[in-house]
Amino acid sequence: MKNKIAELLCDWGICDENAIEEFYPTIRDREGISILRCRKSGVIFTSTSEHMDRSHYVEKHEFPSLRKENNRQRVLVDAYADDSRRKDQFLPLISNRKWMDVGSGAGGVLDLLGPFAETVVAVEPQQRAKDALEKEGYEAYSDVADVPHTDFDVITLFHVFEHLTDPFGFLKVAYDKLTAGGRIVIEVPHANDFLFSFLECEEFKSFTFWSEHLVLHNRWSLTAFLEKANFRNPVITGFQRYNLANHLHWLKEKKPGGHLKWSLLATDPLNSAYSNMLAGIDRTDTLIAIAEK
């Protein structure tokens, strides 16, 4: 095992090196890397983190998105469901406050929540996306360490934390950028996702495990990172991004996109009930952590 994040979790006693086993033999986009899982903690991670560093993101030419679009507007359309959901979830936290979003990508969530914030700052290492954000009028930086302000009320990371090669170092820098009582919001994919933790869907495993997701966290590993970085009162909640139609499609067709292709099977009450059920058994696809300085 050469994953620095897993090594850190072992040092903290969250993971146990003797309890680490292979969970899946390959990832979707690179040879020679497998997926490991710690039986003690349930944390999942790539067998190495040495293949990834910050330059990987800086040198990318397309906007960050699953389909690798080069057109900002098309990326915004693809991301609108998540961006609008985050607007509804986090508007009370961000309204009239100084906000930094890390890993902003094309900036859809900035477009929706930015008008309500007192101050908006974006951090985006990918140069093309950063240039596009600046063209839209956003104050943008390539690294959180470059941000000159130290009085933010809120820092958000939406499906970014699992990409960081040094998440603990990042949290220590982010801590210093927050004002006293400020909050950090971290949304990540869950190591206990129902599709592979219960349904054991091999096709989903083949699809979802990839080189940029160095770790899939659970409640204990997220809490450990936050508390070790001196954040207080971490609250971890489960959230389900993909509905029952998506899961049924995976089981029958063995492919993604069921939430769109089989939308006739989706209603708001059904989606809500399914999400609540998965949250109740701690098998949602997403975790959201909020902690205070």
Secondary structure, DSSP 8 states (H G I E B T S, - for coil): -B-HHHHHHHHTTSS-GGGEEEEES--SS-TT--EEEETTT--EEESBSTT--HHHHHT--S-SSTT--S-HHHHHHHHHHHHHHHHHHHHHHHTTSEEEEES-TT-HHHHHHGGGSSEEEEE---HHHHHHHHHTT-EEESSGGG-----EEEEEEES-GGG-S-HHHHHHHHHHHEEEEEEEEEEEEBTT-HHHHTS--HHHHHHH--TT--EEB-HHHHHHHHHHTT-EEEEEEEE--S-HHHHHHHHHH-SS-HHHHTGGG--HHHHHHHHHHHHHTT--SEEEEEEE-
